[in-house]
Amino acid sequence: MNSEDFDFYDKTTLKSYNLDKNMRYQLNMLDQLDAFTRKHCENVASLTCRLCKKLHCQKGFTEYCTICAYLHDLGKLFIPPAVLQKPGKLTNEEYEVMKTHTSLGYKMCMEDLKLRPYAAGALYHHEALNGSGYPQGLTKKDIPYEGQIIRVADEYDAIVSKRQYKSHIGISDTLKILIENAKNGKNNPLIVRKLFKVVMEDIEYEIYLTQSYVDELAEELKRFKQIHQYKEAMEKAKKEKDKNYYLEGMKMLLKPNETLENYTSICKEYQKAYETRKAMIENLYHEIKIIKKLKV
């Protein structure tokens, strides 16, 4: 298939796009979902869109697949909050209830003419190529390509994101789980390989943004260091005019909401933020090294 540009997610949120009325209707349906599920659906749609690009899908299919992904968890509207938002692990009975969100979402889409074209996202995103998925236990030949793509995007975001019912798992560890599911026949290996590229781009962009912030913090710390140097010089000065000179220098370096009394504590906050972000960058580079060695 020929690739065409489709920058569905080049704005902060999907809804910032100049969408036609029908598409706005479909996407606005997600406003009814809880915050966790809504954010997850937005993430899965974004990943799906970018996976389609990496797979060289046509523009029309990419748009269609992205909307399917955005609506894939619509059936969770009908899952009891006690199950959907449970902080701990679901019981077997609760898991069976959770699984019904696929068929419930499909039914909702099929009953609404504006949602019907995108019902595949709800129905197929938990089907596995080896037949171990749900709700129908389909195998590769019966699972639409959009379902295979959305499954990988959904699985990645569900594991790597910090959700209300489980702890956060690192990026490379998440990819290892998807690799295992590709090897055991659940996930399409090609789609998982393309996910690696998408994830690497995200990590590199996060490094870029974090490094930009670190650079800003470094400049601020230099300013605070100069203030401290002026303070030390002022305390050592013998003449009053010299003391006033250094005092005025300190005042000139202070920014709004900073005073001679609070700048030290503010400096400590900047230092802590600097060290935290530096550690984040080191961790992200470490993740990149691991991911580069992963094979599907």
C-alpha positions as CSV (number, residue, x, y, z in Angstrom):
1,M,0.0,0.0,0.0
2,N,1.2,3.5,-0.7
3,S,1.9,5.8,2.2
4,E,0.2,9.2,2.4
5,D,0.7,11.9,5.0
6,F,-1.9,11.8,7.7
7,D,-1.0,14.0,10.7
8,F,-3.9,13.1,12.8
9,Y,-2.1,13.8,16.0
10,D,0.0,16.9,15.2
11,K,-1.9,19.0,17.8
12,T,-2.1,18.6,21.5
13,T,-5.3,16.6,21.4
14,L,-7.3,14.9,18.7
15,K,-10.2,17.3,19.1
16,S,-8.1,20.3,18.2
17,Y,-8.4,19.2,14.6
18,N,-10.9,20.8,12.2
19,L,-12.9,17.6,12.0
20,D,-16.2,17.1,10.1
21,K,-19.4,16.8,12.1
22,N,-19.7,13.1,11.7
23,M,-16.1,12.5,13.0
24,R,-16.6,14.9,15.9
25,Y,-19.6,12.9,16.9
26,Q,-17.7,9.7,16.9
27,L,-14.8,11.1,18.9
28,N,-17.0,13.0,21.4
29,M,-18.5,9.6,22.5
30,L,-15.4,9.1,24.5
31,D,-16.2,12.0,26.8
32,Q,-18.7,9.7,28.5
33,L,-15.9,7.4,29.7
34,D,-13.9,7.8,32.9
35,A,-10.6,9.7,32.8
36,F,-8.3,6.7,32.8
37,T,-10.1,4.9,30.0
38,R,-10.5,8.1,27.9
39,K,-6.7,8.8,28.2
40,H,-6.0,5.2,27.3
41,C,-8.1,5.4,24.2
42,E,-6.4,8.6,23.1
43,N,-3.0,6.9,23.6
44,V,-4.1,3.8,21.7
45,A,-5.5,5.9,18.8
46,S,-2.2,7.9,18.6
47,L,-0.1,4.7,18.6
48,T,-2.4,3.1,16.0
49,C,-2.1,6.1,13.7
50,R,1.7,6.1,13.9
51,L,1.8,2.3,13.4
52,C,-0.3,2.6,10.3
53,K,2.3,5.1,9.0
54,K,5.2,2.8,9.7
55,L,3.2,0.0,8.0
56,H,2.8,2.2,4.9
57,C,-1.0,2.1,5.1
58,Q,-3.0,4.3,2.8
59,K,-4.4,7.6,4.3
60,G,-8.0,6.4,4.2
61,F,-7.2,3.2,6.1
62,T,-5.1,5.1,8.6
63,E,-7.9,7.5,9.4
64,Y,-10.4,4.6,9.6
65,C,-8.1,2.5,11.8
66,T,-7.4,5.5,14.1
67,I,-11.1,6.2,14.7
68,C,-11.6,2.4,15.4
69,A,-8.8,2.6,17.9
70,Y,-10.2,5.7,19.5
71,L,-13.5,3.9,20.1
72,H,-12.1,0.5,20.9
73,D,-13.0,0.6,24.6
74,L,-16.4,2.2,24.2
75,G,-18.0,-0.9,25.7
76,K,-16.4,0.0,29.1
77,L,-19.3,2.5,29.5
78,F,-21.3,-0.6,30.5
79,I,-18.8,-2.1,32.9
80,P,-19.7,-1.5,36.6
81,P,-17.3,1.1,38.1
82,A,-16.5,-1.3,40.9
83,V,-14.9,-3.6,38.3
84,L,-13.6,-1.0,35.8
85,Q,-11.9,1.1,38.5
86,K,-10.9,-1.6,40.9
87,P,-7.4,-0.8,42.4
88,G,-6.3,-4.4,42.8
89,K,-6.3,-7.5,40.6
90,L,-9.6,-8.6,39.2
91,T,-11.1,-11.9,40.3
92,N,-11.9,-14.5,37.7
93,E,-15.6,-13.5,37.8
94,E,-14.7,-9.8,37.5
95,Y,-12.4,-10.5,34.6
96,E,-15.2,-12.3,32.8
97,V,-17.3,-9.2,33.3
98,M,-14.5,-6.9,32.0
99,K,-14.1,-9.1,28.9
100,T,-17.7,-8.3,27.9
101,H,-16.7,-4.7,27.0
102,T,-15.7,-5.9,23.5
103,S,-19.1,-7.3,22.6
104,L,-20.9,-4.5,24.4
105,G,-18.9,-1.9,22.5
106,Y,-19.5,-3.7,19.2
107,K,-23.3,-3.8,19.9
108,M,-23.3,-0.1,20.8
109,C,-21.5,0.8,17.6
110,M,-23.7,-1.4,15.4
111,E,-26.9,0.3,16.9
112,D,-25.6,3.7,16.0
113,L,-25.3,4.5,12.2
114,K,-22.5,7.0,12.8
115,L,-20.5,4.5,14.9
116,R,-21.2,1.4,12.9
117,P,-18.3,1.8,10.4
118,Y,-15.9,1.6,13.3
119,A,-17.3,-1.3,15.2
120,A,-14.3,-3.5,14.3
121,G,-12.1,-1.7,16.8
122,A,-14.4,-2.6,19.7
123,L,-14.9,-6.2,18.6
124,Y,-11.5,-7.4,17.5
125,H,-8.9,-5.6,19.7
126,H,-8.6,-8.5,22.2
127,E,-8.5,-11.3,19.6
128,A,-5.2,-13.1,19.3
129,L,-3.7,-14.6,16.2
130,N,-3.4,-18.1,17.8
131,G,-7.0,-18.2,18.8
132,S,-6.5,-17.5,22.5
133,G,-8.2,-14.1,22.6
134,Y,-11.8,-13.0,23.1
135,P,-14.7,-12.6,22.6
136,Q,-14.8,-15.1,19.7
137,G,-11.4,-16.8,19.9
138,L,-10.7,-16.0,16.3
139,T,-7.4,-17.0,14.5
140,K,-5.2,-15.0,12.2
141,K,-7.2,-15.5,9.0
142,D,-10.4,-14.2,10.6
143,I,-9.0,-11.2,12.5
144,P,-9.1,-7.9,10.4
145,Y,-5.8,-6.1,10.0
146,E,-7.1,-3.1,12.0
147,G,-7.8,-5.5,14.9
148,Q,-4.3,-6.8,14.8
149,I,-2.8,-3.3,14.8
150,I,-5.1,-2.0,17.6
151,R,-4.3,-5.0,19.7
152,V,-0.6,-4.2,19.7
153,A,-1.2,-0.5,20.5
154,D,-3.7,-1.4,23.2
155,E,-1.5,-4.0,24.9
156,Y,1.5,-1.7,24.9
157,D,-0.3,1.3,26.4
158,A,-2.2,-0.8,28.9
159,I,1.0,-2.3,30.3
160,V,3.4,0.7,30.1
161,S,0.9,3.3,31.4
162,K,0.4,3.8,35.1
163,R,-3.2,2.7,35.7
164,Q,-5.4,2.8,38.8
165,Y,-5.2,-1.0,39.2
166,K,-1.5,-1.8,38.7
167,S,2.0,-0.4,39.0
168,H,4.1,1.1,36.2
169,I,6.2,-1.2,34.1
170,G,9.3,0.1,32.2
171,I,9.3,0.6,28.4
172,S,11.8,-2.1,27.5
173,D,10.1,-4.6,29.9
174,T,6.8,-3.9,28.2
175,L,8.2,-4.5,24.8
176,K,9.6,-7.8,26.0
177,I,6.1,-8.9,27.0
178,L,4.9,-8.0,23.5
179,I,7.8,-9.9,21.9
180,E,6.8,-12.9,24.0
181,N,3.2,-12.6,22.8
182,A,4.5,-12.4,19.2
183,K,6.6,-15.5,19.6
184,N,3.7,-17.5,21.2
185,G,1.5,-16.5,18.3
186,K,-0.8,-13.8,19.9
187,N,0.6,-10.7,18.2
188,N,1.6,-9.9,14.6
189,P,5.4,-9.8,14.7
190,L,5.6,-7.2,11.9
191,I,3.4,-4.8,13.9
192,V,5.4,-5.3,17.0
193,R,8.6,-4.5,15.1
194,K,7.1,-1.3,13.8
195,L,6.1,-0.5,17.4
196,F,9.8,-0.5,18.3
197,K,10.3,2.3,15.9
198,V,7.4,4.3,17.3
199,V,8.6,3.8,20.8
200,M,12.2,4.8,19.9
201,E,10.9,8.0,18.4
202,D,9.0,8.8,21.5
203,I,11.9,8.1,23.8
204,E,14.2,10.3,21.6
205,Y,11.7,13.1,21.6
206,E,11.3,12.8,25.4
207,I,15.0,13.0,25.8
208,Y,15.1,16.1,23.6
209,L,12.4,17.8,25.6
210,T,13.9,16.8,29.0
211,Q,17.4,17.9,27.9
212,S,16.0,21.3,26.9
213,Y,14.5,21.7,30.4
214,V,17.7,20.5,32.0
215,D,19.6,23.2,30.0
216,E,17.2,25.8,31.3
217,L,17.6,24.6,34.8
218,A,21.4,24.7,34.4
219,E,21.2,28.3,33.5
220,E,19.1,29.1,36.5
221,L,21.5,27.3,38.8
222,K,24.3,29.4,37.3
223,R,22.3,32.5,38.2
224,F,21.8,31.3,41.8
225,K,25.5,30.4,42.0
226,Q,26.4,34.0,41.1
227,I,23.9,35.3,43.7
228,H,25.6,33.1,46.3
229,Q,29.0,34.4,45.2
230,Y,27.8,38.0,45.6
231,K,26.5,37.1,49.1
232,E,29.8,35.6,50.2
233,A,31.6,38.7,48.8
234,M,29.2,41.0,50.6
235,E,29.8,39.2,53.9
236,K,33.5,39.5,53.5
237,A,33.5,43.1,52.4
238,K,34.8,45.7,55.0
239,K,33.5,48.8,53.4
240,E,29.8,49.7,53.4
241,K,29.8,50.8,49.8
242,D,31.3,47.4,48.8
243,K,28.6,45.7,50.8
244,N,25.9,47.8,49.0
245,Y,27.5,47.0,45.6
246,Y,27.2,43.3,46.1
247,L,23.7,43.6,47.6
248,E,22.5,45.5,44.6
249,G,24.1,42.8,42.4
250,M,22.1,40.1,44.2
251,K,18.9,42.0,43.8
252,M,19.5,42.5,40.1
253,L,19.8,38.8,39.6
254,L,16.6,37.9,41.5
255,K,13.5,37.2,39.5
256,P,9.9,37.9,40.4
257,N,8.7,36.1,43.5
258,E,12.4,35.6,44.5
259,T,13.7,37.4,47.5
260,L,17.0,37.5,49.5
261,E,15.2,35.4,52.1
262,N,13.8,32.6,49.9
263,Y,16.2,32.3,47.0
264,T,18.2,29.6,48.8
265,S,15.2,27.3,49.1
266,I,14.2,28.0,45.5
267,C,17.7,27.1,44.4
268,K,17.4,23.8,46.2
269,E,14.2,23.0,44.3
270,Y,15.9,23.8,41.0
271,Q,18.8,21.6,42.0
272,K,16.5,18.7,42.8
273,A,14.6,19.2,39.6
274,Y,17.9,19.2,37.7
275,E,19.1,16.0,39.2
276,T,15.8,14.3,38.7
277,R,15.6,15.2,35.0
278,K,19.3,14.2,34.5
279,A,18.5,10.8,36.0
280,M,15.5,10.5,33.7
281,I,17.6,11.1,30.7
282,E,20.1,8.5,31.8
283,N,17.3,6.0,32.3
284,L,15.9,6.8,28.8
285,Y,19.2,6.3,27.2
286,H,19.5,3.0,29.1
287,E,16.1,1.9,27.7
288,I,17.2,2.8,24.2
289,K,20.3,0.5,24.6
290,I,18.1,-2.4,25.7
291,I,15.5,-1.8,23.0
292,K,18.1,-1.8,20.2
293,K,19.1,-5.3,21.3
294,L,15.5,-6.7,21.3
295,K,14.5,-9.1,18.5
296,V,11.0,-10.2,17.5
